[in-house]
Amino acid sequence: MGRIFEVRKATMFARYDRMAKQFTRIGKEIAIAVKAGGPDAHTNSALRRCMQNAKSVNMPKDRVEAAIKRAQGKEMENYDEILYEGYAPHGVAILVETATDNHVRTVANVKNHFNKGGGALGNSGSVAFQFNKMGVFELNPEGMNAEELELELIDSGLEALGESSDENGKDILVVRVGFTDFGNMQKALEEGNITPIRAEVEWIPSTTVPVTDEQAEDVSKLIERLEQDEDVQKVFHNMG
């Protein structure tokens, strides 16, 4: 029983840490959205997206409202979004999206994570060419006809529509558009009264690097190090 309890305890703490990280990430995204477009979600599409994503990770409504209010304060930090590029072990390309109020701290930490994880931080442009910047919308498929939806969205920049499942194994529809069509797709979904479960801008690899299970573990350790950093928002890779 003791061993089972310890495993459950570790799982619980891991889940809590992940949730806390998600809340922190979305809180920064809200701050950036409010600073750029104001606190009214009706006129600020970026803020609407943040609020949808907050709901998808069960971020309490009062925390979302507090983040919006805090973002309007004069004492609120100004976050800069910076993309770092590098390589993990075994030739896997890594992109690291950050939101920081201290560039010096962030670049030093990111470089340290790469070094300790057996990788190397690269220069701007050294890795990003291996990825496509795309808008990704996750939809609840209930009551939807995928073929009809595809026809409806094709004029809004739809590049791909596929089926997948979320981390809980629940079926979802995944819509992908080029980055420049993100706003067009968001508008089309809103006009069709379709509220995404999640809407993000992601870096999708154009090709992947095949790795063994052992090599994948090495890469995953570096990714985990990066994701735990307070300035890191998202990490993308081309590990196959």
N, C-alpha and C positions, 0 to 999 in steps of 0.2 A: 504493500500500500504506500509506503514511504517513497519508493521510486516513482510510482504513478503520480503521486502528489507533486513531486519535484518537476516532473515533465509537464504536468498541467500548469504549474506555477510559472515555469519558464515560457510556456506557450502564451499564457495570459499576459506576461510582461512584454513579450515580443509583440503581441497584438496591440497593447497599450502604446508602446514606443512607436509603432507604425502609425497608429491613429494620431498621436501627438505630432508626428512629423507631417502628416497630411494636413492637419489643422494649421500648422505653422506655415506650410507652403501656400495654402489657400489664403491665409491671412495676409501674406505678402502680396499675393496676386490681387487681392481686394484693394490693398493700399495703392498699388500701382494703377489699377483701374480707376479708382476714385480720384487720385491725383491728376490723371490724364483727362477724365471725362465727367467728373462730378459724382455726387452720391445718389442720384436718381436712376434707379435701374431701368425705368421706362425709356429714358433717353440715352442710357449708357449701355451699349450692347456688350462691352467687355465685362462690365459689372454683372449683367444678367448671366453671362457664361460662368463667372466665378460663383455666383449664387447657386446655379444648377450643379456645379461640381461639388460645392459644399454639401448640398443635399445628398449627392451620390455617396459621400463618405460618412453620412450621418453626423455632420457637424451641426451642433445645436443652433437653432435660429437666433437665440440671444447672443451667441458668440459671433455669428455673422453680423448682426446688427451692431455689436460692440466694435467689431473690426472696421465697419463702415464709418462709425462715429469717430473712432480713433484716427482714421486716415484723414479726417478733416481738420484735425488739430495742428496747430503750428509746431508743436514739439515732435510730430511724427517724422520719423526718418524718411529720407528720400532714397529709394532703392533704385539702383542701376542694374539692368539686366545684361549680363555678360556671358558669352559662350566660350568655353574652353575646349580645346581639342587635344587629343593624345592617343596613345596606344597602350592597351593592356598587354599582358603577356600573350605570347603565341600569335602576335600580329592582329589582334582584334582591335578595331577602331572604336574609340569612345568619344562621345560628345557630352559635355557637362553644362547644363544651363544653371546659372546662378542668379540670385537677386541679392545685392549687397549694398551696404552703406559704408564699406571700407574695402577699397580695391586691393590695397596692399596686403591686408589680412587674408583676403579670399584667395588671391593668386598664390600666396605662400602656402596656405593650407592645401589647396588643390594640387600643387606641385609635390608637396610632401606625401599626399595620399598616393599619387602615381608612383613616386619613388619607392615607398614602403610596400606598395602592392606589386612591385616587379614590372611596372610600366614606365612610360615616359610622357611628360607633358610636351606637346608640340606647339608650333607657331600657328597663327590664324591662317586658315585655309589648307592646313596640312591633312585634315581628315574630313571636313564637312562636304567636300566634293563627292564623297562616297555615299551620301545620304540625300534624300529629297525632303524638303520641309513641306509638311502637309497638314491640312485640317482633318481631324478625326472626330466623328460624332458617333456615339453609341446610343442606339434606340431600342426601346422595348418593342419586340416584334408582335405583341398581342394585338390582334385585330387588323394587322397590316398585310398587304399583298406585296411581296418583295418586287415582283415584276412591274406592277403598276407604279410602285414608289420609284423604281429606277427610271421609268419614263417621265415621271413628274419632276424629278430632280436633275435630269441630264442637262437642262438649259441653265442650271445654276452652278455648273462646273463639276458635276459628279464625275469622278474618275474610277471609282470602284465601290461596289456594294456587295458585302458578303456577310455570312453568318459566322458567329463565334459564341463564346461563352465567357461570363465574367468569372472573377476569382471564386465565386460560390457555386459555379457550375450552371448558372442560369443563362438561358439562351438570350442572345442579343443580336441586333443587326448593326453592322459597322459600315459607316459611310466615310469615304475618303475623298478629299478635294485638294487641289493645289493650294498652297498658302495664300495666294492672291485672291482666291475665290472663297476664302473662309467666311467673310462677311456676307457674300451672296447666298451661301448655303444656309447660314444662320437665319437670314431673313426669310428664305424660302420655307424652312422648317417652321418658323414662327407663323408665317402666313397660312401654312397648312395645319396649324394647331397641333404641331408635333413638338413636344418638349424633350430634348435629348436627356438621357440619363447622365451623360458626361460629354463634354466638348472640349477638346484640347488641340493645341498645335504641337505636332510631334515630328521628329526626324526619323524617317523610314529608310532603312538601308537599301541601296540599289542592288547590292550583292552581299552575300554572307560568307563568313569564314568558318569552314567546318572545324570542329574541335572534338577531342575525346572527352569522356566524362571527367577524367582527371584534369585536363586542361580547362574545361568549363568551370571546375571548382576554383582554379586559380583566378580566372577572370571574375567570377562571381564575388570572390573575396574583395577584390579591388572595387567593384561596383558597390558593394555593401559599405565599404569604407567611405566612398564618396557620398553615398546617399545619407549617411549619418551626419554629414557636415551641415551645420546650421545655415550656411549660405547657399547650399545646393538645393535647387528646385527639382530637377529631373536629370536622369542619366540615360543616354541612349547608346546602343552598341550594335555591331553587325555580326555578333557571334551566331553561328548557325546551329 
